[in-house]
Every structure is written in structure tokens, then in C-alpha cells.
Amino acid sequence: MTTVAAGATPVCLPRSELAVHLAENYGEVLIAQGLNNRGALIEVFATKSRDRWTLSETDALGRACLIAAGEYWNALGLRPTAARQSAAFGSRAQSAKRGSP
């Protein structure tokens, strides 16, 4: 699979097939997803080393189309802040101190 050129017909296939193809042929796994303003699922697949990535859009029928692909994926600002982290893990930390699960 190659990057979709401007004006070219995008490569589309069932979303489950796209995920398998990217994993088996390029070593890419899903690292991020979200909904766009049209309600389509946007997903980023990348290698573990983040040296290759693919961006896809999946419609309500499950048809995934390649939007772009490239090199060097760098995720910025994804680490939780100290306040969020303590709030998210606070109850578990307190349970661990008391010795309960």
C-alpha cells in the first residue's frame, strides 16, 4: 500500500481486513482513534518503533479507506498530568496501601 495521492481514488476495504493487512505486512498496530466531524472513525496505525504509520477513515458500513501513510510518528502530549494520574490511580493506590485488591 502506498500513500494516496491528491485526487486519486483511495484504497478501501473492510476495516477488519485493513487492520490485519497492516499488521501482517507492515508490522503496524492501532495506536489512536477518534471520530471526525462527519461521524467517521479515524485511526492511526504505526509500527512499535513509530518509524512507519498509516491513517485511515472508516465509514458507518465498516469500509476503511487509506487517507495517508508516512514515516516517523511522534505522539505529543499524551502522558497524563500528575493531577489526572493521581485521580485515576488514587483509589487503587489507597487499596494497595491497605492490602486489599
C-alpha positions as CSV (number, residue, x, y, z in Angstrom):
1,M,0.0,0.0,0.0
2,T,1.2,3.5,-0.8
3,T,0.2,7.0,0.2
4,V,-2.9,8.2,-1.5
5,A,-2.1,10.9,-4.0
6,A,-4.2,14.0,-4.2
7,G,-7.2,13.4,-6.5
8,A,-6.5,9.7,-6.7
9,T,-9.1,7.1,-5.8
10,P,-8.4,5.9,-2.2
11,V,-7.7,2.3,-1.4
12,C,-10.7,0.9,0.6
13,L,-11.5,-2.5,2.1
14,P,-13.4,-3.8,5.2
15,R,-11.9,-2.4,8.4
16,S,-11.0,-5.8,9.8
17,E,-9.1,-6.7,6.7
18,L,-7.2,-3.4,6.8
19,A,-6.1,-4.0,10.4
20,V,-4.9,-7.5,9.6
21,H,-3.1,-6.4,6.4
22,L,-1.3,-3.5,8.1
23,A,-0.2,-5.9,11.0
24,E,0.9,-8.8,8.8
25,N,2.6,-6.8,6.0
26,Y,3.9,-3.7,7.7
27,G,4.0,-4.5,11.4
28,E,1.6,-1.7,12.2
29,V,-0.8,-1.8,15.1
30,L,-3.6,0.6,16.1
31,I,-2.2,3.4,18.3
32,A,-5.0,6.1,18.2
33,Q,-8.6,6.6,17.1
34,G,-11.3,9.2,17.2
35,L,-14.4,10.3,15.4
36,N,-14.3,13.1,12.8
37,N,-16.9,15.8,12.3
38,R,-18.8,13.5,9.8
39,G,-19.0,10.7,12.3
40,A,-16.4,8.5,10.6
41,L,-13.8,6.6,12.6
42,I,-10.3,7.9,12.1
43,E,-7.5,5.6,13.1
44,V,-3.7,5.8,13.2
45,F,-1.7,2.6,12.8
46,A,2.0,2.6,13.4
47,T,5.0,0.2,13.9
48,K,6.2,-0.2,17.5
49,S,9.3,1.9,16.7
50,R,6.9,4.5,15.2
51,D,9.0,4.7,12.0
52,R,6.0,4.0,9.7
53,W,2.4,5.0,10.1
54,T,-1.0,4.8,8.3
55,L,-4.1,7.0,8.7
56,S,-7.5,5.5,7.8
57,E,-11.1,6.6,7.8
58,T,-13.9,4.0,8.4
59,D,-17.5,4.7,7.5
60,A,-20.6,3.5,9.2
61,L,-20.7,0.4,7.0
62,G,-17.2,-0.7,8.1
63,R,-15.4,0.3,4.9
64,A,-12.0,1.6,5.7
65,C,-10.1,3.9,3.3
66,L,-6.5,4.9,3.5
67,I,-6.1,8.6,3.9
68,A,-2.3,8.9,4.3
69,A,0.8,7.0,5.2
70,G,4.3,8.1,6.1
71,E,7.4,7.9,8.2
72,Y,8.1,8.9,11.8
73,W,5.1,9.2,14.0
74,N,5.6,11.3,17.1
75,A,2.8,11.5,19.7
76,L,2.9,14.7,21.7
77,G,1.2,15.4,25.0
78,L,-0.3,12.0,25.6
79,R,1.2,11.5,29.0
80,P,-1.3,12.1,31.9
81,T,-0.6,15.1,34.1
82,A,0.2,14.4,37.8
83,A,-3.3,15.6,38.8
84,R,-5.0,13.3,36.3
85,Q,-2.7,10.4,37.1
86,S,-3.3,10.6,40.9
87,A,-7.0,10.9,40.4
88,A,-7.1,7.9,38.1
89,F,-4.9,5.7,40.2
90,G,-5.7,7.1,43.6
91,S,-8.3,4.6,44.7
92,R,-6.0,1.7,43.6
93,A,-3.1,3.2,45.4
94,Q,-5.1,3.5,48.6
95,S,-6.4,-0.1,48.3
96,A,-2.8,-1.3,47.8
97,K,-1.7,0.5,51.0
98,R,-4.5,-1.2,52.9
99,G,-3.6,-4.5,51.4
100,S,-6.9,-5.1,49.6
101,P,-7.4,-5.7,45.8
